[in-house]
């Protein structure tokens, strides 16, 4: 399935794709509201795996689609270059094995004998020559086709429906080791039948080929495909955005009971390095895919990748979580307030624990050894897999996690815990909102989570150049016992004239273990410079935003979303009524405004914009600090605008949230028409 880079096709709902016929593009789908935790899924009975010894751990490798789509740069030279980089950059040593071709490798027509023909411009030496090159590097080659008459690209490349045995023999003859089998143009043929036929065709070749079922989760393959394929897509296509990654994460997490050696849930390829997210978000992406025992298929052009990208993709300690031979997918321990704890049982008895912060501000996330499934013990060792440091803990597992960040830990009961320094949690009470030239107070905390005391403890806070940061209470402690905390008040002042926006602060601590080991640590915090809301009634679109997250394209002021670049929308129009003022968004969307406890009411006329014809299903919510103050329920394009208002008296921050209505992101262009704030 594909997300072509065009406004008119990339958000087609995946449920429409199964009905597409020759020549049409594949669909895409994202699901579950941004703020909703996944529902619990009952444990499934163990399904029989293929038993062929393949994919006993989640496949790792590369696929070109996310970085090249069908552009001319996808060719033999690129594929060979990726294989070279696997070796040169240590990715092969880290476990990456497959170099996979996606759509557009073939000519649109078969030859006179009904055989597939590699594109002679892209692959002048044919696929076998590429496979031989990849194999010579000690790597494996993957290829792509669709379980339909044509593949998903609009050029209409031949699919394998009705040609399964012939195509499988060609793939085996070329030396292919992995097949991604898509779902476009399937002519309505039963999914189980289509995918089983190719399974049998691959088996008949006698060549071991990992079989990746890509039917987007439409027919719940986790319930029937364990003896059909080695992995199956559970969702629509991922895109290089926070909203997409988060939505897919929430769809895949509840499916943990269905995964295991030789049969894996596949939440789609990695976007790490493609530029649509921050490195913090990419570390979360990589951490969470690893905790979910997901296939790790690199989706960025490694010839252009930064060192930061290689550092993320090459983290062997995180990869070891994904590749653990027990083959358990991590499960959700808790998720309240966007503070996620996901724990994965490991073969050695330890637990990999992801502390994931979904929200837009730093949050403290806490759990315990018992909650993640560890036995009672005198002490535990705790390994931070991104900092590559080991500590002891009395059982508390906690961290202040930056916005959209993930702290990934490996924790185990360990009689040798005392050999490690105590784990010390560094955090702060909230993220400060301050007006320029007006001091604000931030309270930092340094807490000993270890079984042993932290000694000679000190803490510092630094801000941007020109800011004043002064301690208003003690910054040192001779020692902190287990559970002890050093609390420090800081007076933080941004210079007069500082523009509104978010600025970084750095909180650092240093201490010594009882054996004298020196330890230092730091955590990034944020401060938002704000201006008081104006008195009277103002249009929210004219006011500065604290933050804005949007499903597709930027939030637009006084126009519809448009879905791509800034300024590509149209007049806000709901049910034929045109509005001059407002905000145009696309689910999943979350916009926050500083109201400074000085305002009383938010009002708007809300609905699905007319620019998407009959498509679109959304729900609107207004949040006052941490409380939902008003909501609409599900609205569709067929409905006229609905008036929505909320009492926000006493709130410091107001958020305008749009979810997908619970049915996946499909043309969910939502308008906050005439959105106003009364103060």
Secondary structure as the mmCIF struct_conf table of DSSP 4:
data_model
#
loop_
_struct_conf.conf_type_id
_struct_conf.id
_struct_conf.beg_label_comp_id
_struct_conf.beg_label_asym_id
_struct_conf.beg_label_seq_id
_struct_conf.end_label_comp_id
_struct_conf.end_label_asym_id
_struct_conf.end_label_seq_id
BEND BEND1 UNK A 5 UNK A 6
TURN_TY1_P TURN_TY1_P1 UNK A 7 UNK A 11
HELX_RH_AL_P HELX_RH_AL_P1 UNK A 14 UNK A 17
TURN_TY1_P TURN_TY1_P2 UNK A 18 UNK A 19
TURN_TY1_P TURN_TY1_P3 UNK A 22 UNK A 23
HELX_LH_PP_P HELX_LH_PP_P1 UNK A 24 UNK A 27
BEND BEND2 UNK A 32 UNK A 32
TURN_TY1_P TURN_TY1_P4 UNK A 34 UNK A 35
HELX_LH_PP_P HELX_LH_PP_P2 UNK A 36 UNK A 40
HELX_LH_PP_P HELX_LH_PP_P3 UNK A 42 UNK A 48
BEND BEND3 UNK A 52 UNK A 53
BEND BEND4 UNK A 56 UNK A 57
STRN STRN1 UNK A 60 UNK A 63
BEND BEND5 UNK A 64 UNK A 64
HELX_RH_AL_P HELX_RH_AL_P2 UNK A 65 UNK A 68
TURN_TY1_P TURN_TY1_P5 UNK A 69 UNK A 70
BEND BEND6 UNK A 71 UNK A 71
TURN_TY1_P TURN_TY1_P6 UNK A 72 UNK A 73
BEND BEND7 UNK A 75 UNK A 75
HELX_RH_AL_P HELX_RH_AL_P3 UNK A 76 UNK A 88
TURN_TY1_P TURN_TY1_P7 UNK A 89 UNK A 90
HELX_RH_AL_P HELX_RH_AL_P4 UNK A 91 UNK A 94
TURN_TY1_P TURN_TY1_P8 UNK A 95 UNK A 95
STRN STRN2 UNK A 98 UNK A 100
TURN_TY1_P TURN_TY1_P9 UNK A 103 UNK A 104
BEND BEND8 UNK A 105 UNK A 105
STRN STRN3 UNK A 106 UNK A 106
BEND BEND9 UNK A 108 UNK A 109
TURN_TY1_P TURN_TY1_P10 UNK A 112 UNK A 113
BEND BEND10 UNK A 114 UNK A 114
STRN STRN4 UNK A 118 UNK A 118
TURN_TY1_P TURN_TY1_P11 UNK A 120 UNK A 122
TURN_TY1_P TURN_TY1_P12 UNK A 124 UNK A 125
HELX_RH_AL_P HELX_RH_AL_P5 UNK A 126 UNK A 136
TURN_TY1_P TURN_TY1_P13 UNK A 137 UNK A 138
STRN STRN5 UNK A 140 UNK A 146
BEND BEND11 UNK A 147 UNK A 149
STRN STRN6 UNK A 150 UNK A 150
BEND BEND12 UNK A 152 UNK A 153
TURN_TY1_P TURN_TY1_P14 UNK A 154 UNK A 155
STRN STRN7 UNK A 158 UNK A 158
TURN_TY1_P TURN_TY1_P15 UNK A 161 UNK A 162
HELX_RH_AL_P HELX_RH_AL_P6 UNK A 164 UNK A 174
TURN_TY1_P TURN_TY1_P16 UNK A 175 UNK A 175
STRN STRN8 UNK A 178 UNK A 182
TURN_TY1_P TURN_TY1_P17 UNK A 184 UNK A 185
TURN_TY1_P TURN_TY1_P18 UNK A 187 UNK A 188
HELX_RH_AL_P HELX_RH_AL_P7 UNK A 191 UNK A 205
TURN_TY1_P TURN_TY1_P19 UNK A 206 UNK A 206
BEND BEND13 UNK A 207 UNK A 207
STRN STRN9 UNK A 210 UNK A 213
BEND BEND14 UNK A 215 UNK A 215
TURN_TY1_P TURN_TY1_P20 UNK A 216 UNK A 219
HELX_RH_3T_P HELX_RH_3T_P1 UNK A 221 UNK A 223
TURN_TY1_P TURN_TY1_P21 UNK A 224 UNK A 224
TURN_TY1_P TURN_TY1_P22 UNK A 226 UNK A 228
BEND BEND15 UNK A 230 UNK A 230
STRN STRN10 UNK A 231 UNK A 233
BEND BEND16 UNK A 235 UNK A 236
BEND BEND17 UNK A 240 UNK A 241
HELX_RH_AL_P HELX_RH_AL_P8 UNK A 242 UNK A 253
TURN_TY1_P TURN_TY1_P23 UNK A 254 UNK A 255
HELX_RH_3T_P HELX_RH_3T_P2 UNK A 256 UNK A 258
STRN STRN11 UNK A 260 UNK A 260
TURN_TY1_P TURN_TY1_P24 UNK A 261 UNK A 262
STRN STRN12 UNK A 263 UNK A 263
STRN STRN13 UNK A 264 UNK A 266
TURN_TY1_P TURN_TY1_P25 UNK A 272 UNK A 273
BEND BEND18 UNK A 274 UNK A 277
HELX_RH_AL_P HELX_RH_AL_P9 UNK A 279 UNK A 291
TURN_TY1_P TURN_TY1_P26 UNK A 292 UNK A 293
STRN STRN14 UNK A 296 UNK A 298
BEND BEND19 UNK A 300 UNK A 300
HELX_RH_3T_P HELX_RH_3T_P3 UNK A 302 UNK A 304
HELX_RH_AL_P HELX_RH_AL_P10 UNK A 307 UNK A 313
TURN_TY1_P TURN_TY1_P27 UNK A 314 UNK A 314
HELX_RH_AL_P HELX_RH_AL_P11 UNK A 316 UNK A 322
TURN_TY1_P TURN_TY1_P28 UNK A 323 UNK A 323
TURN_TY1_P TURN_TY1_P29 UNK A 325 UNK A 326
HELX_LH_PP_P HELX_LH_PP_P4 UNK A 328 UNK A 330
STRN STRN15 UNK A 331 UNK A 334
HELX_RH_3T_P HELX_RH_3T_P4 UNK A 336 UNK A 338
STRN STRN16 UNK A 339 UNK A 345
TURN_TY1_P TURN_TY1_P30 UNK A 347 UNK A 348
BEND BEND20 UNK A 349 UNK A 349
STRN STRN17 UNK A 351 UNK A 357
BEND BEND21 UNK A 359 UNK A 361
STRN STRN18 UNK A 363 UNK A 368
TURN_TY1_P TURN_TY1_P31 UNK A 369 UNK A 373
HELX_LH_PP_P HELX_LH_PP_P5 UNK A 374 UNK A 376
BEND BEND22 UNK A 378 UNK A 378
STRN STRN19 UNK A 380 UNK A 384
TURN_TY1_P TURN_TY1_P32 UNK A 385 UNK A 388
STRN STRN20 UNK A 389 UNK A 393
BEND BEND23 UNK A 394 UNK A 395
STRN STRN21 UNK A 396 UNK A 401
TURN_TY1_P TURN_TY1_P33 UNK A 403 UNK A 404
STRN STRN22 UNK A 406 UNK A 413
TURN_TY1_P TURN_TY1_P34 UNK A 415 UNK A 416
HELX_RH_3T_P HELX_RH_3T_P5 UNK A 417 UNK A 419
BEND BEND24 UNK A 420 UNK A 420
HELX_LH_PP_P HELX_LH_PP_P6 UNK A 421 UNK A 421
STRN STRN23 UNK A 422 UNK A 422
HELX_LH_PP_P HELX_LH_PP_P7 UNK A 423 UNK A 423
STRN STRN24 UNK A 424 UNK A 428
BEND BEND25 UNK A 429 UNK A 430
STRN STRN25 UNK A 433 UNK A 435
TURN_TY1_P TURN_TY1_P35 UNK A 436 UNK A 437
BEND BEND26 UNK A 438 UNK A 438
STRN STRN26 UNK A 440 UNK A 448
BEND BEND27 UNK A 450 UNK A 452
STRN STRN27 UNK A 454 UNK A 462
BEND BEND28 UNK A 464 UNK A 464
TURN_TY1_P TURN_TY1_P36 UNK A 465 UNK A 466
STRN STRN28 UNK A 468 UNK A 471
BEND BEND29 UNK A 472 UNK A 473
STRN STRN29 UNK A 476 UNK A 480
TURN_TY1_P TURN_TY1_P37 UNK A 482 UNK A 483
STRN STRN30 UNK A 485 UNK A 493
HELX_LH_PP_P HELX_LH_PP_P8 UNK A 494 UNK A 495
TURN_TY1_P TURN_TY1_P38 UNK A 496 UNK A 497
HELX_LH_PP_P HELX_LH_PP_P9 UNK A 498 UNK A 499
BEND BEND30 UNK A 500 UNK A 500
STRN STRN31 UNK A 501 UNK A 512
TURN_TY1_P TURN_TY1_P39 UNK A 514 UNK A 515
STRN STRN32 UNK A 518 UNK A 530
HELX_LH_PP_P HELX_LH_PP_P10 UNK A 532 UNK A 534
BEND BEND31 UNK A 535 UNK A 536
STRN STRN33 UNK A 537 UNK A 539
HELX_RH_3T_P HELX_RH_3T_P6 UNK A 540 UNK A 542
BEND BEND32 UNK A 543 UNK A 543
HELX_LH_PP_P HELX_LH_PP_P11 UNK A 544 UNK A 545
BEND BEND33 UNK A 546 UNK A 546
STRN STRN34 UNK A 547 UNK A 549
BEND BEND34 UNK A 551 UNK A 553
STRN STRN35 UNK A 556 UNK A 557
BEND BEND35 UNK A 558 UNK A 559
BEND BEND36 UNK A 563 UNK A 565
TURN_TY1_P TURN_TY1_P40 UNK A 566 UNK A 567
STRN STRN36 UNK A 572 UNK A 574
TURN_TY1_P TURN_TY1_P41 UNK A 575 UNK A 576
STRN STRN37 UNK A 577 UNK A 579
BEND BEND37 UNK A 580 UNK A 581
STRN STRN38 UNK A 582 UNK A 586
BEND BEND38 UNK A 587 UNK A 588
STRN STRN39 UNK A 589 UNK A 594
TURN_TY1_P TURN_TY1_P42 UNK A 596 UNK A 597
STRN STRN40 UNK A 601 UNK A 608
HELX_RH_3T_P HELX_RH_3T_P7 UNK A 610 UNK A 612
TURN_TY1_P TURN_TY1_P43 UNK A 613 UNK A 614
STRN STRN41 UNK A 617 UNK A 624
TURN_TY1_P TURN_TY1_P44 UNK A 625 UNK A 626
STRN STRN42 UNK A 627 UNK A 636
TURN_TY1_P TURN_TY1_P45 UNK A 637 UNK A 638
BEND BEND39 UNK A 639 UNK A 639
HELX_LH_PP_P HELX_LH_PP_P12 UNK A 640 UNK A 641
STRN STRN43 UNK A 642 UNK A 647
TURN_TY1_P TURN_TY1_P46 UNK A 649 UNK A 650
BEND BEND40 UNK A 652 UNK A 652
STRN STRN44 UNK A 653 UNK A 659
TURN_TY1_P TURN_TY1_P47 UNK A 661 UNK A 662
BEND BEND41 UNK A 663 UNK A 663
BEND BEND42 UNK A 666 UNK A 667
STRN STRN45 UNK A 669 UNK A 678
#
